[in-house]
Amino acid sequence: MKKSLERCPACNTYLEVTEYTCPRCRTKISGRFEQSKSELKLPKGFMNVLKLFISSYGNIGEVAKSLGVSRPTARIRIEQLGKTLGITMRDREKTDALEILEYLDRGELNVDEALDKIKDLE
C-alpha cells in the first residue's frame, strides 16, 4: 500500500480527504472529511517521544528521565523526530549553548563554568 499524500504534488497545497473505502466489502463513502490531528503517522516510538517532549515543555532532561535514557540519547531521538516531521533542527552548537545557559539559569553552573563550557564549543 502506498504512503498517503499530505500535499498536492503539482502546487504543494494540503490535500483534503474526499473518499473512504472499506478494504473488506469495498463500500465507498464520499464527502469532504476533516483529517484528525491524532492521525499523525509516525514510525513506532516517535509518537511517545513527541508526547513526552510536549508534556515536559521541551525539557530534554525530563524526556530522558521518562524514557530511561541519557540526555544525548533523548536529544538524538528528538532530532530524529524532527527530521521525520520535516523540521530543520537548529545548529548543534547553538543548541549546546542554549543548554549551557539553561544549566546556568537553574543554578547548576556558575557564570565562570558556563563561560568555559561555551568557549569549549568553539
C-alpha positions as CSV (number, residue, x, y, z in Angstrom):
1,M,0.0,0.0,0.0
2,K,1.3,3.5,-0.9
3,K,2.0,6.1,1.7
4,S,-0.8,8.6,1.9
5,L,-0.1,12.0,0.4
6,E,-0.3,15.1,2.5
7,R,0.3,17.8,-0.2
8,C,-0.6,18.2,-3.8
9,P,2.4,17.1,-6.0
10,A,1.5,19.9,-8.5
11,C,1.0,23.0,-6.3
12,N,2.0,21.9,-2.7
13,T,-1.4,22.7,-1.2
14,Y,-2.6,20.4,1.6
15,L,-4.9,17.8,0.3
16,E,-8.3,17.0,1.7
17,V,-9.8,13.6,2.2
18,T,-12.9,13.1,0.0
19,E,-13.4,9.3,0.0
20,Y,-13.0,6.3,2.3
21,T,-13.2,2.7,1.0
22,C,-13.7,-0.4,3.1
23,P,-10.9,-2.9,2.3
24,R,-13.2,-5.9,3.0
25,C,-16.5,-5.1,1.3
26,R,-15.4,-2.3,-0.9
27,T,-18.1,0.1,0.3
28,K,-17.2,3.7,-0.6
29,I,-18.1,6.8,1.4
30,S,-17.6,10.1,-0.4
31,G,-17.6,13.6,1.0
32,R,-15.3,16.2,2.5
33,F,-13.7,14.9,5.6
34,E,-11.5,16.8,8.1
35,Q,-8.3,14.9,9.0
36,S,-7.9,14.2,12.7
37,K,-4.8,15.6,14.3
38,S,-4.4,12.3,16.1
39,E,-3.9,10.5,12.7
40,L,-0.4,11.7,12.5
41,K,1.5,8.8,11.2
42,L,4.9,8.4,12.8
43,P,7.3,5.5,13.0
44,K,6.9,3.3,16.1
45,G,8.0,5.1,19.3
46,F,8.2,8.6,17.8
47,M,4.6,9.5,19.0
48,N,5.7,8.7,22.6
49,V,8.8,10.9,22.2
50,L,6.6,13.7,20.8
51,K,4.1,13.5,23.6
52,L,6.8,13.5,26.3
53,F,8.5,16.4,24.6
54,I,5.3,18.5,24.6
55,S,4.2,17.5,28.1
56,S,7.6,18.4,29.5
57,Y,7.5,21.8,27.7
58,G,10.6,20.8,25.7
59,N,12.7,19.8,28.6
60,I,15.2,17.3,27.2
61,G,16.2,16.2,30.7
62,E,12.6,15.3,31.6
63,V,12.2,13.4,28.3
64,A,15.4,11.5,29.0
65,K,14.2,10.6,32.5
66,S,10.8,9.4,31.3
67,L,12.3,7.3,28.5
68,G,15.0,5.9,30.9
69,V,17.8,7.1,28.6
70,S,20.7,9.6,28.7
71,R,20.2,13.3,27.7
72,P,22.3,12.8,24.5
73,T,20.1,9.8,23.5
74,A,16.9,11.7,24.2
75,R,18.3,14.6,22.1
76,I,19.1,12.2,19.2
77,R,15.5,10.8,19.4
78,I,14.1,14.3,19.3
79,E,16.3,15.2,16.3
80,Q,15.1,12.0,14.5
81,L,11.5,13.0,15.3
82,G,12.2,16.5,13.9
83,K,13.7,15.1,10.7
84,T,10.7,12.7,10.3
85,L,8.3,15.7,10.6
86,G,10.4,17.7,8.1
87,I,11.6,20.2,10.7
88,T,15.0,21.7,10.3
89,M,16.9,21.4,13.6
90,R,18.9,24.2,15.0
91,D,22.7,24.1,14.7
92,R,24.1,21.7,17.3
93,E,26.4,24.3,18.8
94,K,23.6,26.8,19.3
95,T,21.6,24.0,21.0
96,D,24.5,23.2,23.2
97,A,25.0,26.8,24.1
98,L,21.3,27.2,25.0
99,E,21.5,24.1,27.1
100,I,24.5,25.5,29.0
101,L,22.5,28.7,29.6
102,E,19.6,26.6,30.9
103,Y,22.1,25.0,33.4
104,L,23.2,28.5,34.4
105,D,19.7,29.7,34.9
106,R,18.8,26.7,37.1
107,G,22.0,27.3,39.2
108,E,23.6,24.0,38.1
109,L,26.6,26.0,36.8
110,N,28.2,29.3,37.9
111,V,29.0,32.0,35.3
112,D,32.6,31.1,35.0
113,E,31.8,27.4,34.4
114,A,29.2,28.4,31.8
115,L,31.6,30.6,30.0
116,D,34.3,27.9,30.0
117,K,31.8,25.4,28.5
118,I,30.6,27.8,25.8
119,K,34.3,28.6,24.9
120,D,34.8,24.8,24.5
121,L,32.1,24.7,21.9
122,E,34.2,26.9,19.5
